[in-house]
Amino acid sequence: MVATQQRIFFFGEGRAEGHGGMKSVLGGKGAGLAEMTNLGLPVPPGFTISTEVCMAYLTGGRRGLPPGLWEEVLHYMARLESAMDKRFGDEENPLLVSVRSGSAQSMPGMMDTVLNLGLNDQTVQGLIARTKNERFAYDAYRRFVAMFANVVLGVPCERFEQVLEREKAELGVEQDAELTVKDLKELIDRYQGLVRSETGREFPSDPYDQLQRSILAVLDSWMGPRAVEYRRIRQMSDRGGTAVNIVAMVFGNLGETSGTGVVFTRNPSTGVPGLYGDFLLNAQGEDVVAGIRTPQPIEKLATILPEAYRTLLTIADTLEAQYRDMLDLEFTIEDGRLYMLQARVGKRTGLAAVRIAVDLVREGRLTVRDAVMRVEPNHLSYFFFPVFDQQADAKSRFLVKGLPAGPGHASGRLALTSNTAVEMERRGERAILVRRETSPDDIHGMNAAVAFLTAKGGMTSHAAVVARQLGKVCVVGCDAIDLGADGTVRIGTTVLREGEALSVNGFDGKVYQGDMPVIESEVVQVLQGRMRPEQSETFRYYATFMEWVQAHQGMQVRANADLPDQAKLARLFGAEGIGLCRTEHMFFAADRMPIMQQMILAETKEERTCALNQLLPMQKKDFIGLYREMNGKPVTIRLLDPPLHEFLPKREALMMDIAQLELTTGNPIRLAEQRRLLARVEELHETNPMLGLRGCRLGIAYPEITRMQVQAIMEAACEVRAEGIDVAPEIMVPLVALASEMITQKVLIQTVADETMGRYEMRFPYHVGTMIELPRAAVTADQLAQAADFFSFGSNDLTQTTFGFSRDDAHTFLDRYLHRSAECVHCGRRTLDVKRLTCLHCGEAMTRPQANILSDDPFVTLDQEGVGSLIRLAVEQGRKTKPTIKLGLCGEHGGDPASVAYCHQLGLDYVSCSPYRIPIAKLAAAQAAIAARSAHQEAATDGQVPR
Amino acid sequence: MVATQQRIFFFGEGRAEGHGGMKSVLGGKGAGLAEMTNLGLPVPPGFTISTEVCMAYLTGGRRGLPPGLWEEVLHYMARLESAMDKRFGDEENPLLVSVRSGSAQSMPGMMDTVLNLGLNDQTVQGLIARTKNERFAYDAYRRFVAMFANVVLGVPCERFEQVLEREKAELGVEQDAELTVKDLKELIDRYQGLVRSETGREFPSDPYDQLQRSILAVLDSWMGPRAVEYRRIRQMSDRGGTAVNIVAMVFGNLGETSGTGVVFTRNPSTGVPGLYGDFLLNAQGEDVVAGIRTPQPIEKLATILPEAYRTLLTIADTLEAQYRDMLDLEFTIEDGRLYMLQARVGKRTGLAAVRIAVDLVREGRLTVRDAVMRVEPNHLSYFFFPVFDQQADAKSRFLVKGLPAGPGHASGRLALTSNTAVEMERRGERAILVRRETSPDDIHGMNAAVAFLTAKGGMTSHAAVVARQLGKVCVVGCDAIDLGADGTVRIGTTVLREGEALSVNGFDGKVYQGDMPVIESEVVQVLQGRMRPEQSETFRYYATFMEWVQAHQGMQVRANADLPDQAKLARLFGAEGIGLCRTEHMFFAADRMPIMQQMILAETKEERTCALNQLLPMQKKDFIGLYREMNGKPVTIRLLDPPLHEFLPKREALMMDIAQLELTTGNPIRLAEQRRLLARVEELHETNPMLGLRGCRLGIAYPEITRMQVQAIMEAACEVRAEGIDVAPEIMVPLVALASEMITQKVLIQTVADETMGRYEMRFPYHVGTMIELPRAAVTADQLAQAADFFSFGSNDLTQTTFGFSRDDAHTFLDRYLHRSAECVHCGRRTLDVKRLTCLHCGEAMTRPQANILSDDPFVTLDQEGVGSLIRLAVEQGRKTKPTIKLGLCGEHGGDPASVAYCHQLGLDYVSCSPYRIPIAKLAAAQAAIAARSAHQEAATDGQVPR
C-alpha cells in the first residue's frame, strides 16, 4: 500500500470524502453512508477505515495497525467530536460510537460489531446527565460490556446470559425491563467480574483502548472461520477485506419521541409503490430483532411523529432516484430527529421484482434493457405457481427443509401412497404425497397430488423431474424424514399420520405442519382463459415484461412436452417449438401400459408387431395433437429411450408374489403366469439400466419399434399437413455412441418415411438428428454430423456419464459434496452450526469446516469445465463437418439460467426445457444476449471485437 | 487403367512373367505360382489375369470383359497349349484348365473356382484316349457339369446332389465309386437336363464359351454377397479385386502312381522341423476334403513314390529358404510326376509359432528382431494353459460355441452351483461350473472349478474377468445354453445333467460333450519350480524367445495382482511392478467378509472404526506379502472402489427370506435381524451401482476407510523397508471426477502417511495418484495433474462411461452389434448362414446381410476414436501441467495386443494386466517399439523424422 493513499474517509456535516461508487474501498455500508451524506440526508457522522487497511493488516501478519494509522484515527475522532460537539471519554458530554464491519459484498452476520463504545464508570455519568435517563444509560453500559467482552475478548455470550438469568432468579424477576438501576449496576459488576475470571484481566476502561481493540477485532473477523466459510460456500474471494465504520451513536430508546425501524421503499412481496415496513417507539434495533414487542406498521408513524415520517418519505424518494431501485432502509429517531443508518437495494419476491422493474421504466428511471437485466430469471416462477396467501393468518409450524425441486406453495393432507392420493383427490381433498422416493409406478398418485415430498433424491430425481413436468410443488432429499413401517412419518420429534395437514414451500424447500391457504396463479388462469387479462394486474405486468424479454431474446427456447396439453401450455408460455417429445411417456397411461407390456413380453416378432400395431394409432393421435398445438413450429420427437423393464412390474414384487403363491398353493394358473412374467423380467433385468439396453440400442435390437414410431410420426404429419398446417417433423435418435448406430437407424427411418409419404402421395421435408448425450458421441461429433441434420445435447445423461454419477443414486453423495461444510467430522451428521463451529448433534467443536467438493449440483447447473468442454468440442466438430447443422440442448439444464447463458456463449440455436421454465429460459436468453452485446460494445470501444 | 499396362502374366516352362512380390496384382495364389515357377519348381503352366482387370470390369459396370482382353486371353491360351503340347477343345489331346480366383489377401472359400474346364461330349473322348481311363474321364466330366452349372449358371448344388441320390437309389447303389461308366453317362445326361430345366438353355458345350463365362463368374464373385460380407466383417477394403488364375489341369486320380496331398514344412502344432501332413493315392483334392478315404501320413510317400517324396523335400527346403517361414503346400502327383499347386505361409499354434521363429533364427534364416515380429502376441497363451492332449484319441461331440474369455483347454464334470463345484474338488474331481452368469458370491466355486461356462455375459463380464485373474478356462455368452429349473442344462437338443463330462476350449470358445484329456503347461511347471528347465524343451524355447522380447520391449508391463500369490506369478511372468492392486478383493475371503459386513452395517462412526481396526492387520499382511514378492519394484495400490452392497447379501434373497419367516412365524429374533439387514441393504441399494456411491466417493463419505487403508499401506511399507526392501508405495484414488475429490483424499492420505512414518521413525518417498476412468477426469486432467503424481487409465470404466455401456449388461446388445451380419432379419435369431444367405432357423433368404455396428468389442480392444481420444487428451493435458507425471493403463485392455500398441503410440510409461497376459503384453510392447523404430528409420531415410 502506498502511504500517500487515503486510508480513512470522513462523512458528516453534509459532506463525505467517499461516495456510493466506492464499495470496494468503503464496503457496502460505508459507501451507503457516504452516499446518503453527500445527498444531504441526515446520517450520524463518522468515518470509514478502508478495506485496504484490512488487507495490509492481514498480509502484514496481524502485527498491529499499519504504521501511522492510529494517529490518523485519533485525528478523525477529533473531527467526529467536533461534528457532534461531544468528547470521546468525556465525563460530562461523552461521545459514544459504534464500530462495525462492512465489506464490498454483503455477508450478513458474518463479521463483528460493537455498539455503545466509549462507556465506562465515568462516562456513563455523563450519559445520564445528558439523557436524564439513568436506567437507559446503565442498560447501554451493561450491553456494551457483554458485547465488547464477546466480540473483542472472546468470552462466550452464553456466560453473560447465565449471569443475567442467575441475577433475575435471585431477584425473583422475570423480564429484563423489571431490573432496576440498582440491579443493572450490580449486573455490570458481575459482568466485569466474569471478564476478570475468564480472561485474567480487568475489563478495559480506557475508551481509546476500547476503540483500538475493537478496530483490530473487526479487522480480524474478516478471516474468522465463519466469514471464511461463508465466502467459500459462495465462491467469494478472500481478497477484498472489510472496512471499519466508526459512527457516532444515536439512540432510539431515549423515550416516546425516539424509535427505530426498517422499511422498504416499495412492497417487497407485491412491488406496490409506497413505504412498506414497521417501527418501534423507544427501542433499539436489538429490541426489534428480539421480537418481545410488536412493531407498528410504518403508516402509523405519520400520526405519531409526522415530521419524521415526512422526512422519511422524502429520503426514500431521493434514494430511489439515486439508486434507480427499490431500497431497504434502516433508520433511528432520536428525540424526534430522524437519522439514516443504512440504505441498500432491497430483496424481493419475483412478483415484486417484475412490477418494480416495469414501474421504474414507466417512471422514467430505468431503460427497458436495464429492466430486463434487473429480474432474476428464476424469480419469474412466482408468477406460475400458487403462493401462500400473505393476507391469511394461518397457523403453521416449521418442520424441516429439503431441496426445492418444484416451485410454488402448496398445502393439503399427507398421503403415504399413490392410491391414497388418488382417493383424496376423488374426495376433493388436496393430497401431499410423501414417499421415500418415487418411481414411474407412482405417476397416477403424482398426477392426483398437489405436491410431493421425498426423503431421498436430488434435484433431478424422478420426483423432481416429474414435478417440473407436471408443474407440481415438490421438495426432495429431506433426509430427516423417516417413513415408519407403521404408517407414520417421523420428522425429528414430530410424528405425523396420513391425513394430517402439511404445507410445502417449493421455492425454498421448507415444510410446515398445518394448513396455509394458497392462492392460484393469475397468470396461468389468464393464459388458460379462465380469467380475463383486465381482471389481473399481475398478468398485465408479467405480459409487459415478457414482451420486453422477447424483444431482446437471442437464442430460441423450446419446450420439453410429451402430450398435447403440455404442448399447449408450452405455447402459451411462449415456446418456439418442441425440443423434446419423449415418446415413452405416452405409454405410461393406464390404457396403454398393458399393450406396451404385451409388446415387451412378445416372444416372436409377430407377437411384437401385433402389439405395436395397437400402439400405432395411439402414438399417431398424440402426434397429431402436438402438431396442431404447435401450428407449424418445429416439433422434435425422440424415439423410444428408456430400458424396457421400466414398463414391467418390479422383479422383487413378482418374486414375493410367486413365493406366496407357492406357499399357499392357491392359484396354479396365476402362478404359471407370474413365473413366465418373472422369467422375462429376469431376462430384461439389468445391473445398471442407465447404461443398458435403451436408447437407439432398442431400435436396433427391435427395428419394428422404430418402424412403428416413424410410421406414426409421418402419418400424423401427413394428416395434419392435409389440414393446412406446415409440419416438418424432427426425428431424434437417442443415446447414440457410434456413427454406425446413427446410420443404421437413419436408413430405417428414411425407408419408413418414404413409404409413408408415398402412401399419402405427399412429399415434404423432415429431419433426422441425434441426441449427444454420451461422451463418445461428443468426441466423435464430426462423424455423427455426417448423418445428422441436428444435434440435441441431452445434458442430463451427458452429465451422468461424464461424471459417472447416476441421477437416481447420486443424491447420497452429491448432497454431501454440496453441503460438506455443514457436516460434523465427529459424528458425520450434517448438523454443524457454521457460526459457532460446533455440532448441534454431538456437541463437538471443529477448528474449521470441511471444504465443499462441489459448489453447484451438476444436474441443475451445467458443469462448464467437464460436460461443457465436451459440448464445446461437439459444437466445433459438428459445425466443421456440417456448418448448417442445427444445435440445441434439451436436458433439465435448458431451464437453468446460468446454463442457458452458457448455451448462448456456445452458440447453440435453442434450448428446450419443461413448460413452466420457458419464460425463465427466455429471460436468461435475453440477459445473455444483452450481456454479450454490452461486452461486444465495450470491446469495440477498446478496439477489440470478439466474434 | 492404362491400356499399355500388362494385364495377363504367364508362368510355365521354368519362367514366370510375375513374381512372389506381386501379390496385389496377381493375388496370393498367382504370386505363389509365379514365384515357384521362377524357382524352377514343377508347377503346371498357366497364366494370371491381373486384379486390375477385375476392378476395370466392375467399375465399368460389368459390361463384359475390358476391350481387347479376350483376344489377349486367346493369345495366352495358345501359349499354354504350346507349353502343354495339348489343344483346348481338341477331340484327341484336349487341354483342360482350372479357373480360380485369388485376391491379395486370403479369403478362403469366399470366391469361385471351376475345375476340369474344357470338357464336352467330344473332348471327353480325347481324355479317355490319352488317359486310357474311361471311368476317370466321365467322372471328371460329371463333376465339371455340376461345378460349372453351380458357379457360372447359378443352379443350386443341392439339385445335383438330389439327382445323384435319386439315381443311386434307383440303382440300389450306396457309394459313388460303385457307379459304372454307363451310370456316369446317364448321370451327365440327367445333369444337363437339370440345367436345361433350371436355366431354360442348353449346357454350353463350346470350351471357349465355357472359359469366358467362367472368367466373368470369377470376376463377379469379388462383389458376391459372401465376399462383400467377409471383407466387411474383417474391415478389408472392397478395392483390390480378384485375379483369375487359368492353370493347366493335372490329375492325381489317374491311378496308383498318382495322388494328391497337403503338407506343412514343419509341424504346425509343435513346430518340430520336418514335413508334416498326409496324402491320398489316386485321388483329387475334393476326395481329401470329403473324408471318405483315410489319407496316409506323408512319410509313407517315401516308400511308395520315393522320387516324388525326395522332390517334395527339396522343394520344401527351397521354399522355406525363400519365404523364411514355415509353409503350407498343396501338391498333385500325376503319373509319378509331382506338381506344386499352392504355397503359402502356414497357420500354426502358439507353441509352434515360437519354436519356428527361434529355430529359423538359429538356422540363420531370420534376425532376432524379425523373429519377435513373427509371433502373434495372443499365441503366447498356449504356453501357460493346459491343452488337450493331441496324442490321446478321446471321444467328444461339439455342442456349442461361445466367447473365449479365459484361454486354455479343460475337461471335467458339469457343476451347476458353486457348492457342487467345491464338493467335486474335495472329491478330487475337476468341476466345470455352468451358470447363467456369475457374481462375487460364486468366488469359492470359481476357485474350485477348472473352468466356467456362462449363458450370459461378454468378454469383460464378472466370469471373464475372474477367469483371467485366476487363470481358469472360461467360455461366456453361450446364448444357446438353457439352464432348466429342474437341474438340467439344455444345449440345442442335448440335455445334460450335473456330473456329466464336458470339455471346454478357452482359446476358441468351443464346448464339447465328453472327456478330452489335457496336459498341464510345462512353462508354468518350470516357473513354479515343479519341473527343471532341462526337462522341458518347450520351456527353453519360450525362455529364449522372451529374452529377445525383453531386449526389444519399450514400454513397461506391470501386473494387476491383489494377493501375494498372484504377485508371485506375475513376477515369474516378468512383471515390472504391480500396476493395480484392488484392495477390495482382499475382503471377499470367507474370514474377512463378516467383518466387512460389520463395517458396512455400522450405524455409528465408532462401530465402523471398530470393524476397520479388525481389517487393518489383514490388509497390512497382504501388503507386506505384495511388497516382499515385488522386492523393490513399484506397487500401485488402489483404495476401496466397489459399491458397498457388493459385500452384503442380495436384496431379493433377504426379501424372500423375510417373507417366509413372516408366513411361518418361526423365528422372531432372526426375523428382526434380517429386517435390520434388509433396511441397510435397502439404504445402500442403487439403481445404477456403477455410477453410484463407490470409488473415492466412499473414501470421502467414510474417511475412516481411507484412513485405515493408508495406515495399512504405510505400516506394511515401514516394516518391509526394515527388512531392507526398497518400497515406495503408489497410492491410487479411484473414480475421481473432480480435482476437489482428489485434493480432499490426498490431504487425508498425506496426514495418515506422515503420522505412520512418524510412528516408525522413518521417512521415505511414496506417491499419490489417480485413476482416470471417467470422461470428466480426462477432460480436466490438467487440473488433476496438479494434485496427482501419476495417472492410471482405468480403461474398463472409461469405456463404460464414454460409450454409456454397462459392462455387466452390454452383452445383450454388444453381442448383436458385433454379430449383426449373422442375424436373420426375419426371425431375429443369429442363425444366418452367411455363405448361403439363408437363415438356418426359419429358412428365409436375405439379399444381403446387415452391417455390423461394431467391429471389435470395446471392452476387449480399446476404442481409439472415442475412448482413445479422451486418453490422448488427458495425456496431453496431464503432461502440460506436470511433464514428469507417470502414465499407465490398468484396464483389461492392458493385456490386449492392439491396445498395448496404441498405448505405446500414446507414449504411456506402462500398461498393467492380469498375470497370465503379461508375456503377451510384453511381446505386444516389443512389437510396437520395433514397428515405431522401423517407421522412424523409414521416415528418416525419407528425410522426415516423426517424434
Interface residues (C-beta under 8 A of the other chain):
Chain A: T604 K605 R651 E652 M655 M656 A659 Q660 L663 E686 T687 N688 P689 M690 L691 G692 L693 G695 R697 I700 A701 L735 A737 L738 S740 E741 T744 E773 L774 P775 R776 V779 T780 Q783 D797 Q800 T801 T802 F803 G804 F805 S806 D808 D809 A810 T812 F813 R816 Y817 R820 H826 C827 G828 Q850 A851 N852 I853 L854 D863 E865 G866 V867 S869 L870
Chain B: T604 K605 R651 E652 M655 M656 A659 Q660 L663 E686 T687 N688 P689 M690 L691 G692 L693 G695 R697 I700 A701 L735 A737 L738 S740 E741 T744 E773 L774 P775 R776 V779 T780 Q783 D797 Q800 T801 T802 F803 G804 F805 S806 D808 D809 A810 T812 F813 R816 Y817 R820 H826 C827 G828 Q850 A851 N852 I853 L854 D863 E865 G866 V867 S869 L870
